[in-house]
Amino acid sequence: MTIVSHPRRTRILPPKPIVKEEKSRADEISDALAARCRVIFERLRPTLIETYYNWHIAIDPDTEQYLIDPTLKGITQKISEAYGNTGEVKLTIFRLNDTGTCGRLWV
């Protein structure tokens, strides 16, 4: 029996190391965005949860506009349609339930 070895596939460019300060700054920005969106989510949840229980909601904290859809794939498609693929979209996705989480949290 002949064993054929294939060369290991690698990246074209080596991964860029993330500086600890850059990572912590990005985490701070992300946490601040989530906190701003959470305030709006808590205000909207009582009115929307009865009709749209367990649907996904994406919130823009600057305009306080939101999108809702029953599936995560659907909400991401609506975000792409509404905001395009600019990479500058600053939204947070929640789920209209008691906790607001979209999936299972592992502790």
Secondary structure as UniProt FT lines:
FT   HELIX           20..48
FT   TURN            49..51
FT   TURN            53..54
FT   STRAND          56..59
FT   TURN            61..63
FT   STRAND          66..69
FT   HELIX           72..83
FT   STRAND          92..95
//
